[in-house]
């Protein structure tokens, strides 16, 4: 492999999601990021130039780069979660572009669930809207470590510092209720490119970094839980070949923490203990591995282990429980059924469960709890209790986003009906 390619593979990956209300320029912002950072091909550029002409736009409409579905382009809206990939010399990026409409809350939850950073757009003309609070609440609920508020369309407000400062003050007013560690503010014009990739000459009162500079340099190394070793077994590897007649390895992705050869290991749910014999990665043997690497682990003792089991360090065990309290976002057209039975998927384990109670529904526009109306329908976020048919090995979502999350599936239709964060 060439040095250039290996350098690309070793680059740090940042996942970010974009959110905002309708028409506040999310798609234009992503188009501008891709265009100004030279991340689009000439044929793509030609295609959107032609499409812009066809729609009757005088200038090239960069939003067309991301509104990939034809129906979206024709209506000028974003309806699905669109994933885009690009890279700069410093980092690789995956963008989850999510829709702004209230009826697509579930799409935002899907797109944001693995993000390091949430970019929330605020239209400088309208300031903080209910949508702004809703998206901020979802970012907080999903424990996204970094949130960047981009105050967009500053060109329509004559690039005025007081407009930016007023919106920043309004956001500071409600963001204290949220559990987001790192909040930043950038005044931008996505249409003209001010402070997106290149520094704006029209807002010299703003001394902070441009949006791309923030994305390239924001520290995400500590976003992963490095202290609690969790290894859900996805696959048991037994080649039974002449070369490896007795090999028995456990393949999976390290959800959090790190592991070394010789570490004492407990297998859940059986509780049997052993030590790490080898950590295999393709042809190589590693002395140590850490999240989010995918590896194969072998143990010194013969223990019956299968998919859905979890390897953890013996001195650091997760909670083992059949009763879960969680915040869920409901995805399905059919409402949640009280005392209804569903399939629960947690890491690589499946079980059945029953909804034993709904505590409250969240009014995500006012950030108030609603205990009067406990009907949970599509796009609602609620606090519920579940009883599971077998013990699951869980951490709270706040401590570990991977072992603290679940999805619920309808047994009859096999549709994913909800995603949940364990409290």
C-alpha positions as CSV (number, residue, x, y, z in Angstrom):
1,X,0.0,0.0,0.0
2,X,1.3,3.4,-0.9
3,X,2.3,5.8,1.9
4,X,-0.3,8.2,0.7
5,X,-3.1,5.6,1.1
6,X,-1.9,4.4,4.5
7,X,-1.8,8.0,5.7
8,X,-5.4,8.4,4.6
9,X,-6.5,5.2,6.5
10,X,-4.7,6.4,9.7
11,X,-6.4,9.8,9.7
12,X,-8.9,10.5,12.5
13,X,-12.5,10.3,11.5
14,X,-15.0,12.9,12.7
15,X,-18.7,12.3,12.3
16,X,-21.0,15.3,12.4
17,X,-24.7,15.9,11.9
18,X,-26.4,19.0,10.7
19,X,-29.8,20.2,12.0
20,X,-31.9,23.3,11.7
21,X,-35.4,24.4,10.7
22,X,-36.6,24.4,7.2
23,X,-34.9,26.8,4.8
24,X,-32.2,28.0,7.1
25,X,-29.5,26.8,4.7
26,X,-28.2,23.4,5.9
27,X,-27.9,22.0,2.4
28,X,-26.2,25.2,1.2
29,X,-23.8,25.0,4.1
30,X,-22.8,21.5,3.3
31,X,-22.5,22.3,-0.4
32,X,-20.3,25.3,0.6
33,X,-18.1,23.1,2.8
34,X,-17.6,20.5,0.1
35,X,-17.1,23.1,-2.6
36,X,-14.6,25.4,-0.8
37,X,-12.6,22.5,0.6
38,X,-12.3,21.1,-3.0
39,X,-14.1,17.9,-2.1
40,X,-16.4,17.7,-5.2
41,X,-15.6,16.5,-8.7
42,X,-15.9,18.5,-11.9
43,X,-18.8,16.4,-13.2
44,X,-20.7,16.9,-10.0
45,X,-20.2,20.6,-10.3
46,X,-21.4,20.5,-13.9
47,X,-24.5,18.5,-12.9
48,X,-25.5,21.1,-10.3
49,X,-24.8,24.0,-12.6
50,X,-27.2,22.5,-15.1
51,X,-29.8,21.7,-12.4
52,X,-29.5,25.3,-11.1
53,X,-30.2,26.6,-14.6
54,X,-33.2,24.3,-15.0
55,X,-34.8,25.4,-11.7
56,X,-34.2,29.1,-12.8
57,X,-31.5,30.0,-10.2
58,X,-29.2,32.8,-11.3
59,X,-26.2,31.5,-9.3
60,X,-25.1,27.9,-8.8
61,X,-27.3,26.4,-6.0
62,X,-24.8,24.5,-3.8
63,X,-27.7,23.0,-1.8
64,X,-28.3,20.7,-4.8
65,X,-25.1,18.8,-3.9
66,X,-26.7,17.3,-0.9
67,X,-30.4,17.1,-1.7
68,X,-29.7,13.9,-3.5
69,X,-33.2,12.5,-4.0
70,X,-34.9,13.9,-7.1
71,X,-38.2,14.6,-5.2
72,X,-36.2,16.6,-2.7
73,X,-34.4,18.6,-5.4
74,X,-37.7,19.5,-7.1
75,X,-39.3,20.6,-3.8
76,X,-36.1,22.2,-2.5
77,X,-36.3,20.3,0.8
78,X,-34.4,17.6,2.6
79,X,-36.5,14.6,3.7
80,X,-34.1,11.7,4.2
81,X,-30.9,11.4,6.2
82,X,-28.2,11.9,3.5
83,X,-24.6,10.8,4.3
84,X,-21.7,12.5,2.7
85,X,-18.0,11.8,2.9
86,X,-15.1,14.2,2.4
87,X,-11.6,14.7,3.7
88,X,-9.1,17.5,4.2
89,X,-5.4,17.0,4.8
90,X,-6.1,16.9,8.6
91,X,-9.2,14.7,9.0
92,X,-11.8,12.5,7.3
93,X,-15.5,13.5,7.8
94,X,-18.8,11.8,7.5
95,X,-21.8,14.2,7.4
96,X,-25.3,13.1,8.3
97,X,-27.6,15.7,6.8
98,X,-31.0,15.5,8.6
99,X,-34.3,17.2,7.8
100,X,-35.6,20.1,9.7
101,X,-39.3,19.4,9.7
102,X,-40.9,18.4,13.1
103,X,-42.2,15.1,11.6
104,X,-38.7,13.9,10.9
105,X,-37.4,14.0,14.6
106,X,-36.7,10.2,14.2
107,X,-34.5,10.9,11.2
108,X,-32.4,13.4,13.3
109,X,-32.1,10.8,16.1
110,X,-30.9,8.3,13.5
111,X,-28.4,10.6,11.9
112,X,-27.1,12.0,15.2
113,X,-26.7,8.8,17.2
114,X,-23.0,8.2,16.3
115,X,-22.0,11.9,15.8
116,X,-19.1,13.6,17.6
117,X,-20.3,17.0,16.7
118,X,-23.8,18.5,16.0
119,X,-24.0,21.7,13.8
120,X,-27.2,23.5,14.5
121,X,-28.1,26.2,12.1
122,X,-30.0,29.3,13.2
123,X,-31.3,31.8,10.7
124,X,-30.0,35.3,11.7
125,X,-33.3,36.9,10.6
126,X,-35.5,34.7,12.8
127,X,-33.2,33.9,15.8
128,X,-34.0,31.1,18.2
129,X,-37.0,29.1,17.1
130,X,-38.8,26.1,18.7
131,X,-36.8,24.0,16.2
132,X,-33.5,25.3,17.6
133,X,-34.5,24.2,21.1
134,X,-35.8,20.9,19.8
135,X,-32.5,20.1,18.0
136,X,-30.5,21.2,20.9
137,X,-32.4,19.0,23.2
138,X,-32.0,16.0,20.9
139,X,-28.2,16.7,20.7
140,X,-28.1,16.8,24.5
141,X,-30.3,13.6,24.9
142,X,-27.9,11.7,22.5
143,X,-24.9,13.0,24.5
144,X,-23.2,14.5,21.4
145,X,-20.1,15.9,23.1
146,X,-19.7,19.1,20.9
147,X,-22.4,21.4,19.5
148,X,-21.6,24.2,17.1
149,X,-24.4,26.8,16.6
150,X,-23.9,28.4,13.2
151,X,-25.7,31.7,12.9
152,X,-26.4,31.7,9.2
153,X,-27.6,34.4,6.7
154,X,-25.5,37.1,8.4
155,X,-25.3,38.7,4.9
156,X,-29.0,39.5,5.2
157,X,-28.5,41.3,8.5
158,X,-25.6,43.4,7.2
159,X,-23.1,41.2,9.1
160,X,-24.1,43.0,12.3
161,X,-22.3,41.9,15.5
162,X,-25.3,42.8,17.7
163,X,-27.5,40.3,15.7
164,X,-25.0,37.6,16.5
165,X,-24.6,38.6,20.1
166,X,-28.3,38.7,20.7
167,X,-28.9,35.1,19.3
168,X,-25.9,33.8,21.2
169,X,-27.4,35.3,24.5
170,X,-30.7,33.6,23.7
171,X,-29.1,30.2,23.2
172,X,-27.0,30.6,26.4
173,X,-30.3,31.2,28.2
174,X,-31.7,27.7,27.5
175,X,-28.5,25.7,26.9
176,X,-27.8,25.7,30.6
177,X,-30.6,23.2,31.0
178,X,-28.8,20.8,28.6
179,X,-26.0,18.4,29.3
180,X,-23.7,19.4,26.5
181,X,-20.0,19.8,27.5
182,X,-18.8,22.0,24.7
183,X,-20.8,24.7,22.9
184,X,-19.4,27.0,20.2
185,X,-20.8,29.8,18.1
186,X,-19.8,30.9,14.6
187,X,-21.4,33.7,12.5
188,X,-21.6,32.6,8.8
189,X,-23.1,33.2,5.4
190,X,-23.3,29.8,3.8
191,X,-24.4,31.4,0.5
192,X,-21.4,33.6,0.2
193,X,-18.9,31.4,2.1
194,X,-18.2,33.8,5.0
195,X,-16.5,31.9,7.9
196,X,-17.3,28.5,6.5
197,X,-14.0,27.4,5.0
198,X,-12.5,30.9,4.4
199,X,-12.4,33.7,7.0
200,X,-14.9,36.5,6.4
201,X,-13.5,40.0,5.6
202,X,-17.0,41.4,6.4
203,X,-17.1,40.3,10.1
204,X,-13.7,41.4,11.4
205,X,-15.4,41.8,14.8
206,X,-15.4,38.0,15.1
207,X,-12.0,36.7,16.1
208,X,-12.9,32.9,16.5
209,X,-12.1,30.1,14.1
210,X,-14.0,29.3,10.8
211,X,-16.3,26.4,10.8
212,X,-13.9,24.1,8.9
213,X,-11.0,25.0,11.2
214,X,-13.2,24.0,14.2
215,X,-14.2,20.7,12.6
216,X,-10.5,20.0,11.8
217,X,-9.2,20.8,15.2
218,X,-11.9,20.1,17.8
219,X,-10.5,17.4,20.2
220,X,-12.5,14.2,19.9
221,X,-10.0,11.7,21.3
222,X,-11.7,11.8,24.8
223,X,-15.2,11.4,23.3
224,X,-14.8,7.6,23.5
225,X,-15.0,5.9,26.9
226,X,-11.5,4.6,27.4
227,X,-11.9,3.2,30.9
228,X,-14.6,0.5,30.7
229,X,-13.6,-2.5,28.5
230,X,-16.7,-3.9,26.8
231,X,-16.4,-6.4,23.9
232,X,-19.8,-7.8,22.6
233,X,-19.1,-11.0,20.8
234,X,-20.4,-10.9,17.2
235,X,-19.0,-14.1,15.8
236,X,-17.1,-17.2,17.0
237,X,-14.2,-17.9,14.6
238,X,-13.3,-21.6,14.2
239,X,-11.4,-22.3,11.0
240,X,-10.9,-26.0,11.8
241,X,-8.3,-26.1,9.0
242,X,-5.0,-28.1,8.9
243,X,-3.1,-24.9,9.8
244,X,-5.4,-24.0,12.8
245,X,-7.1,-27.2,13.9
246,X,-7.9,-26.0,17.5
247,X,-8.3,-22.2,16.9
248,X,-11.3,-20.7,18.7
249,X,-11.5,-16.9,18.6
250,X,-14.2,-14.4,19.4
251,X,-14.6,-11.6,16.8
252,X,-16.2,-8.3,17.4
253,X,-15.7,-4.6,17.8
254,X,-14.4,-3.1,21.0
255,X,-17.3,-0.9,22.2
256,X,-15.2,1.0,24.8
257,X,-12.0,0.7,26.8
258,X,-8.8,-1.1,26.0
259,X,-7.5,-4.7,26.5
260,X,-4.0,-6.2,26.7
261,X,-2.7,-9.8,26.4
262,X,-2.8,-11.3,29.9
263,X,-5.7,-9.2,31.2
264,X,-8.2,-11.2,33.4
265,X,-11.5,-11.4,31.6
266,X,-15.1,-12.3,32.8
267,X,-17.5,-13.7,30.2
268,X,-21.1,-12.5,30.6
269,X,-23.7,-13.9,31.2
270,X,-22.0,-17.1,32.4
271,X,-19.6,-15.4,34.8
272,X,-16.7,-17.7,33.8
273,X,-13.3,-16.1,34.0
274,X,-10.1,-16.5,32.0
275,X,-7.2,-14.4,30.6
276,X,-6.6,-12.9,27.2
277,X,-4.3,-15.3,25.3
278,X,-4.0,-13.4,22.0
279,X,-5.5,-10.4,20.2
280,X,-5.5,-11.0,16.5
281,X,-6.0,-8.4,13.7
282,X,-5.9,-9.9,10.2
283,X,-2.4,-11.4,9.9
284,X,-1.0,-9.5,12.9
285,X,-1.0,-10.3,16.6
286,X,-1.4,-7.2,18.8
287,X,-0.2,-6.7,22.4
288,X,-3.0,-4.2,23.1
289,X,-6.3,-3.1,21.4
290,X,-8.7,-0.3,22.1
291,X,-12.1,1.1,21.0
292,X,-13.3,1.3,18.3
293,X,-11.0,-1.4,16.8
294,X,-12.5,-4.7,15.4
295,X,-10.3,-7.7,16.5
296,X,-10.5,-11.4,17.4
297,X,-9.7,-12.3,21.0
298,X,-8.6,-15.8,22.1
299,X,-8.7,-16.9,25.8
300,X,-6.5,-19.2,27.8
301,X,-9.4,-21.5,28.8
302,X,-12.0,-23.4,26.9
303,X,-15.3,-21.6,27.7
304,X,-18.6,-21.9,25.9
305,X,-19.1,-18.4,24.3
306,X,-21.5,-17.4,21.6
307,X,-22.8,-14.4,19.8
308,X,-24.5,-12.0,22.2
309,X,-22.1,-12.7,25.1
310,X,-19.9,-10.0,26.3
311,X,-16.2,-10.0,27.4
312,X,-15.3,-7.5,30.1
313,X,-12.5,-7.0,32.6
314,X,-13.0,-8.9,35.8
315,X,-12.5,-5.8,38.0
316,X,-15.0,-3.6,36.0
317,X,-18.4,-5.2,35.3
318,X,-21.4,-3.5,33.7
319,X,-24.9,-3.6,35.3
320,X,-26.7,-6.8,34.7
321,X,-30.5,-6.3,34.8
322,X,-33.8,-7.3,33.4
323,X,-35.5,-4.0,34.3
324,X,-34.6,-1.0,32.2
325,X,-35.5,2.7,32.6
326,X,-34.8,4.6,29.4
327,X,-35.6,7.6,27.1
328,X,-36.9,6.4,23.8
329,X,-37.7,8.1,20.5
330,X,-40.7,6.4,18.8
331,X,-40.2,5.8,15.1
332,X,-43.3,4.0,14.0
333,X,-46.7,5.1,12.6
334,X,-48.4,2.8,15.1
335,X,-48.3,4.1,18.7
336,X,-46.5,2.4,21.5
337,X,-48.7,-0.2,23.1
338,X,-48.7,-0.1,26.9
339,X,-47.8,-3.6,28.2
340,X,-46.9,-4.4,24.5
341,X,-44.3,-7.0,23.7
342,X,-41.3,-6.1,21.5
343,X,-37.9,-7.5,20.5
344,X,-35.0,-5.6,22.1
345,X,-31.6,-5.5,20.5
346,X,-28.6,-4.4,22.7
347,X,-25.1,-4.7,21.2
348,X,-25.0,-8.2,19.7
349,X,-27.7,-9.6,22.0
350,X,-31.4,-10.0,21.3
351,X,-34.2,-10.7,23.7
352,X,-37.9,-10.1,24.1
353,X,-39.3,-7.4,26.4
354,X,-42.5,-5.8,27.6
355,X,-43.3,-2.1,28.2
356,X,-44.2,-1.9,31.9
357,X,-44.9,1.8,32.1
358,X,-44.6,5.3,30.5
359,X,-43.4,7.9,33.1
360,X,-43.7,11.0,30.9
361,X,-43.5,12.4,27.4
362,X,-41.1,15.2,26.6
363,X,-42.4,18.4,25.1
364,X,-39.3,19.1,23.2
365,X,-40.3,22.6,22.1
366,X,-40.6,23.9,25.7
367,X,-38.3,21.3,27.3
368,X,-41.1,20.5,29.8
369,X,-42.3,17.0,31.0
370,X,-45.8,16.0,30.1
371,X,-47.4,13.5,32.5
372,X,-51.0,14.1,31.5
373,X,-50.9,12.6,27.9
374,X,-48.9,9.4,27.9
375,X,-49.8,8.3,24.4
376,X,-46.4,7.8,22.6
377,X,-46.7,8.2,18.8
378,X,-44.3,8.8,15.9
379,X,-41.4,11.2,16.7
380,X,-42.4,11.4,20.4
381,X,-39.6,11.2,23.0
382,X,-40.6,9.6,26.3
383,X,-39.3,8.0,29.5
384,X,-40.4,4.4,29.8
385,X,-39.8,1.2,31.8
386,X,-39.1,-2.2,30.2
387,X,-39.0,-5.7,31.5
388,X,-36.6,-8.0,29.5
389,X,-36.9,-11.8,29.3
390,X,-33.2,-12.3,30.1
391,X,-30.6,-10.1,31.9
392,X,-28.8,-7.6,29.7
393,X,-25.3,-6.2,30.5
394,X,-25.7,-2.5,30.3
395,X,-24.1,0.8,31.2
396,X,-25.9,4.1,31.4
397,X,-25.9,5.9,28.0
398,X,-24.2,8.9,29.7
399,X,-21.2,6.7,30.5
400,X,-21.2,4.6,27.3
401,X,-23.1,5.4,24.2
402,X,-22.6,1.9,22.8
403,X,-23.6,-0.3,25.7
404,X,-26.2,2.3,26.8
405,X,-28.3,2.2,23.7
406,X,-31.0,-0.2,22.5
407,X,-33.5,-0.5,19.6
408,X,-37.0,-2.0,19.8
409,X,-38.4,-4.1,16.9
410,X,-42.0,-5.1,16.3
411,X,-42.1,-8.9,16.2
412,X,-45.0,-9.1,13.7
413,X,-43.7,-6.7,11.1
414,X,-39.9,-6.7,11.9
415,X,-39.9,-2.9,11.7
416,X,-37.6,-0.9,14.0
417,X,-40.1,1.0,16.2
418,X,-37.9,2.9,18.6
419,X,-34.3,3.7,19.7
420,X,-33.6,4.1,23.4
421,X,-31.0,5.5,25.7
422,X,-30.6,3.7,29.1
423,X,-30.6,6.0,32.1
